[in-house]
Amino acid sequence: MSIDPLQQGLEQSFETERWGRLIRDCEDIETLRETALSLLQQVSQMKVASTWMASRASESENAKLEILAKLIKERSERTEEDSQA
């Protein structure tokens, strides 16, 4: 059983519902403004974190591919040396 990484978990569903209820029920524009700014800051932080994680994953994958390419090259060179001997 695989977990869909884009599917919202139970905790996130409750958090989304809580924020939605706060926004729907709020009648004070200042509270709405503060809520919107707080949510904007959270979204911005999440985007930065997501970009950083994607960058680190890409760097890690590139490092693995470089190691693999080096091993293949070394094996190929050894095979050539063995066939010449």
Secondary structure, DSSP 4 states (H G I P E B T S, - for coil): -PPPTTSPPHHHHHHHHHHHHHHHH---HHHHHHHHHHHHHHHHHHHHHHHHHHHHHHHHHHHHHHHHHHHHHHHHHHHHHHHH-
